[in-house]
C-alpha cells in the first residue's frame, strides 16, 4: 500500500502526466454523461420494454459495449461499434484489394487516406444501423414517443442524431489518444463495459444469498476463484507468449551472432492476440442488426438461436469463427516468405533446413502447429460466459468471466498502465510494479 501511495504521488508530480490523466477523465466524464442524454422526443419513463429486451440475449452484450446507452435510447446508443466494424472491413480489404495494400505502403499519407475511408465507411454503417435501432425502438417502446410527434417525422432527425453521436464518440476517443493516456477508442469501450460491473456484481451477490438454489457463500467463493483464474489466463493471452514450444524453439535458431547470443525467430503462441475474437464478435452482431428491422418472434429458429449468446449453436459458430480468424490474422501479420528472405539476407538459417523456399515452408508449418493451441485457448476464453451460465451465474455478471468484454478490459488496463509506467521511468521514478515493467498487449489500435 505504501508503494502504491508513493507511486500515485509521483504521478501527480509529473505535470505532463497529470494533465493527460485529467484530460482523459474529463473526456470519459463527457462520454458517460452523453450516454444518459435521451434522444429528443423520447420519454425515458416509457423505455421499460426496451430495457427488458436488453436484459438478456445478444442485445445485453451490445448494451454493455455502449455503456447502457443502447437501453437508454441515448444519443450515444450505437456507441463505437460501427467504427470497429468499419476498421475490420478495411483490414480485410487491405489483404484482398491491391489499392488498399498500396495505401498501406505509402506511410503517413497512406494511413491518413485509410483513416478517411474508414470514417466514411463508419457513416455508411451508421446509416444502416440507426434506422434498424429506431425500428426496434418503435416495436418495443412505441408509446415512448412524445405526444404530437409521429414516427415518420421523428426518424430522419433521429438517424442524424444517432450517427452524429457515434462520430462524436470517435472524436472523443481520438482526442484521448492524442492528449490523454491510452488508446482512446479502446478506453471508451472499456469504460462502457466496466460501468455495468457494479450493478452486475450486486445482482449476482443478491441472487446467491437470496435464491433457494443460489448456493450461498460457498458457491459465490467458487465463482470468484474461477473468475480470478480466467482473468490470469486472459492476462497471459493479451500479453502474448513470447517463446514457441521447446521442441520447435531448439530448431528455430539463426546462425547470426548478436552480442554473443543466438537469435530466436520471433514466433508467438498468440501472434494474433485478441483480434480474432473482435473480428468474430463483429460478425456475430450481424443477425442482431438485421432482425431489428422486424419482430424477433417472426425470425427463423436459426436467427433466434443466434440472438442467444448462451446457446450451443451460437457458441459453436463463435468458436469456429475465432479459430478461423486466428489463422487468418496470423497469416497476414507473420509472412513466412518475408521472414525467410530476411534471414537469408542477414546470413541467418535454420539448422538442417535449406534457405529460401524450404525455410519459408518450415516456418509456415511451425506457425500452423503453434497457432492451433493458441486459437483453441482464445475460443475457450470467448465461450466462458456461456459456461459460467451453466453454474447459474447471472447473465450480466457472466460477461466478465471471459469473452470480448474481459479481454478488452485486461488489454486496455495493461496498455494504460504501461504508458503511465513509461512516463514514470523516463523521469527516473519507480514503475508501477516492483517486479519489473508492465508489458503492453501489443494489439493493434482500433
N, C-alpha and C positions, 0 to 999 in steps of 0.2 A: 504493500500500500504506500509506503514511504517513497519507493522508487517511482510509482505512478504519479504521486503528487509532485515530485521533483520534475518529472518529465512534462507534466502539464504547465508547471511554472516556466520551464524552458521554452515551451511552445509559445507561451504568451509574451516572452521576452523578444522573440524574433518578430519584428514589425511586419515584414512581408508575409510571413506565415500567418500571423494573427489576422491581417487584413483579408487574406484569402479564405480563412476559415469563417470569418464574419460575413463575407460576401456570399459564401456558399450557404450559410444558414439563412441569410436574407432571401436568396432565390428559392431555397427549399420552402421557406415560410410562405412566399408568394404562390408557389405551386400548390401547397396544401390548402391555402385559403381559396384558390380558384376551384379546387375540387368540390367545394361546398356551395359555389355560386350556381344556382339552378338556372336553366335556360329561361329566358324571358317569356312569360305567358304560361309557364307551368306552375301548378300549385304543388309544392313539395309535400303537403299533408296528404295528397292523394296518390302517392307513389308506393303504397304498401304492397300492391301486387307485383310491381317491378322488383322491389326489394326481396319479396318472397321468391321470385323466379331466380334471382341471383344468389340465393342462399345455398344452392346446391347445383350439381352438374358442372358442365364446362363453363357456364356463364359465371359461376363463382370464381373460377380461375381467372377469367377475363376481368372481372370486377376487382380481383386482388391486384392485378397488374396496373389498373388505373387508380389504385388507392381508394376505392369506394366511389369514385366519380361516376362510374357506369350506373350504379344503382341509385345514385342521387340525381340522375338526369342533369348532370352538371355540364358547364361549357367545356370542361375537360374530359367528357365522358369517353371519348375514343382514345384518349391517352396517347402514348408514344408508339404503340404497337404498329400503326400504319407505316411509320418511318422505319421501324425494324424490318417489316415485310419488304419495303422498297429497297433497303440496304441488302437484304438477302437476294432479291431478284437481280440487283446489279452485280453481286458477287458471282452469281450463276452465269450471268451474261458475259462476265469477264473471262469465263472458261470457254464459252461456246462462240462468242462473237469477236472476230478479229479487230473490229473497230474499237471495242471497249478495251481489248488487250493492248492495242496501240496507245490508247489514252493512259493506261496504267504505266506504260514505259516512258511517258513524257514528263515525269517528275511532278513538280508542284502545279504546273499549268494543267496537266492531265488530271490530277486529283481534284482541282477546282471544277473542271468540266464534269467529272463523275459526281461530285457533290451536287452540282446544279441539276444534273439529270435525276439524281436520287430525290431531290426536293420536288421536282415536277412529278415524278412517279408517285411520291407520297401524296401530293394533291389529288392525283387521279384515283388513287386507292381511297382517299377520304371521300371523294365524290360518289364512290360506290358504297362505302360502309355507312356514311352518315344517313342516307335515305333508309337503309336497312335498319339502322338503330331506331330511327323515328317511326318506321312501320311497326316494329316490335313494341315500341312505347305506346303507340296508338292502340294496339291489340290488347296489351296488358293493362294499361292505365289511361284509357281513352278519356275518362272523366277528369283527368288531371289538368286538361287544358282549361284555361280561364274562360269564364262565360263571355260570349260575344266574339270569340276568336274561332275561326274554322280551321281545320287541319290543312285545307288546300292553300290558305294564305300563310299558315304557320310554317309549312315545310321548307320553302325556299330560304327565308331568313335563318331558320334553324340549321339547315345544312351549312350555310355560310359561317354561322357562329361556331358550329362544331369543328369545321375544317380550320377556322382561324384559331380556335382553342388548341388544337393539336399542334399547329405550326408555332404557336406561341410557346408551348412546352418545349418544342425543338429548339427555339431561340434561347429559352432559359438554360437548357442543357448545354448549348454551345458556349453561353456566357460563363457557366460554371467551369467548363473545361478551360477556357481562356483566362479567367480571372480568379477562379476558386481552386478547390482541391479535388482531385479525382476526375474521372471521366463523367461529364455532366449527364449524358443520356443514361448511362448505367446507374448513376447515383439516383436519378429521378425514379427509375424503375424500382430500385431498392427501397426508396422512401415509401413508394406506393405499397410495396409488399409488407414492409415492417410496420406500417400504420395499422395493419389488420392483426398483428401479433398479440397485443394486449387483450383485445376482445376475444380472439380465438382461444387464448390461454385461459381466460376466466370461464368461458363456456365449457372448456374441457375439464377444468377443476370441478366446476359445478356438476357436470354430468357424472363424474366419477364418484362424487361424495353424496349425491342425492338419489341417483337411479338405483333400483333394487339390484340390477345386474351390472352395476358400474364397476365393481371390483375394489373400490375404496382406495386407501393409501398404497397398498401393495401394487395394484395394477398401475397406479399413477407413477410410482417409482420405476416400474418396468419400462413405462413409456419414456421417461426421462433418460434412462440408461440407453435405450435404443436410439433415441434422438441424439444423444451425445456421440454414440458410435457412428451414426450416419454423418454428423457434422464433421467428425475427424476424417472419415473417408472422403467427404466432399472436399476438404482442405487438400488432401493428397491429390485428388483428381484435378482440382483447379490449379494447383501449383505445378502439377505435372511430374512424372517420374523421369529423372534426367539420365538414367542408365538403363540400357536394354538388359534382358536376362543374361546371366553369366555365360551360358553356353554359346550365345551369339557374341557377346562382348569380347570374349577371348580371341575370336577370329577377326572381329572388325577393328583391327589395329593398323594404322597407317605407318609407313616406314619413315616419315619425315620427323626429324627431331626438333622439338621446340623447347628451349630451356632445359634440355636433358631429359624431357619426359615425352613419351609417345602419346599421340593424339587418338581419341576415340571419335568415330563418326557420330555426329550429333543426332542420334535417333532417340525418340522418347516413346514410352509406353502409351502416353496420352498426347500424341502430337497435335491432335485436333482440339484438345481442351474441351470446353463446353459448347463450342459452336454447333456440333451435330444436334444436340438436344434443343437448341434455339431454332435451328432450321426445321426440325421435325415438329416442334410445337407450333410454329407458324403455319405449317401445312394442316395440322390438326384443328386449327381455328377456322379453316375454310368452310366446313359444313355448318358451323355456327353462323358465319356471315351470311350464307345462302338462306338458311332456314328462318332468318329474321324477317324475310320478305313474306313469309306465310306462317300460319299457325303450326307450332311444333307437333300438335296432335295429328295433323294431316300428313306429316312426313312419313317416309317409309321406315320399316323396322331398322334397317341398317343406319339411316341417318339419326334416328332416335338413340340407337346404341352408341353412335359416335359422339353424341352430346353428353354422354355419361362417362366422365373420365375415370370412374371406378370399374367400368365394365371390362370383362375379359377381352372382348373384341377390340375395344379402344386401346387397351394397354399392349396387346399383342402387335397391333399395327404400329403403335407408337414405338415399341421396342425395335421392330424390324426397320422402321424408317431411321431410327438413331444409328443402328448398326450400318445401314447402307450409307448414310451421310458421313459416318466416321471414316469409312473407306474413301468416300469421295473427297472429303475435305483434307484427309491425309495425302491423297494423291496430288491435289492441286497445290499444297503447301510444301511438300517434300518431293522434289523431282529427282528420281534415281539417276536418270541420264545426265542431268546437270551436275549432280554430286560426283558421278564417275568422271566426268570431264574435268571438274575442279581438282579431283585427286590426281588425275594424270598430269594436269598442268603443273601441279606443285610437287611432282615426283613422288607421290604417295601411292600406295597399293594395299590390297588385302592379301595377306599371305595365302598362297595356294589358289588364287583367282587371278585370271589374266585381266590386265587393264582394258578399259573400253566397254564394249557391249556386255561381256560376261560379268564384269563388275557391276554394271547397272542392273542386270538380271538378278544377280546375287542380292544386292541391296533391296531390290523390289520384293524378292522372296522373303527376306528377313522382315521387311516392313509389313508385309501381309500377315506374317505369323504373329508379330508382336502387336499388331493392330486389333486382332480378334479378341484377346482377353481384355484389352482396353475398351473396345466397343461394347462387350458384354457387361463390363463393370458400369459404364455410363448408362446403359439401358436399365440395369438393375437399380441404380440410384434414381432414374427417371420414374420407374413404376413403384417406388417405395410408398408414395401416398396411397395407392390402391391397396398395397399390402397392409399398411397401417390401418386402413378402414376395416380390415378383417378382425382387428382387435377392438372394434367398436370405438375407435378414435373419432371424435367429431370431425366433420368434413373440413371445416375451416382450419382446424389445428393440424390435420393430417397433411396439408400442403407444405408444412415446414419439416416433414420427415424425408424430403427428397424432392425430386423433380426440378423443373426450371427455377422455381422460386428460391429453393435453398441454395442451388449452385450460384445464382446471381447474387444472393446475399453474401455468401462466402467470398466470391470473387471480388465484388465491389469493396468489401471491408478490407481484404488483403491489399488491393490496389491502393486504396486511400491511405491505409497505414504505411504502405511502402513509400508513398510520396511524402507523407509527413516525416518519416524517418530520414529520407534523403535530405530534407531541409535541415533537420537536426544535425546530421552527420557532417553536412557541409560547413556548419558553423561550430563544429567540434563539441557538440553536445552528445550525451549518451543517446542511443537509439531507444526504441520502444520495447525491445526485448533484450534482456541481458545475455541471452544465449546466442545472439547473432542477429543478422539483418533479416527483415521480413522479405520473403520472395514474392513478387507480384505474380499474377496468374499468367502473364504473357498472352492474354487473349486479345484478339483484335477489337478495337473500339467500334462501337456501333456507329 
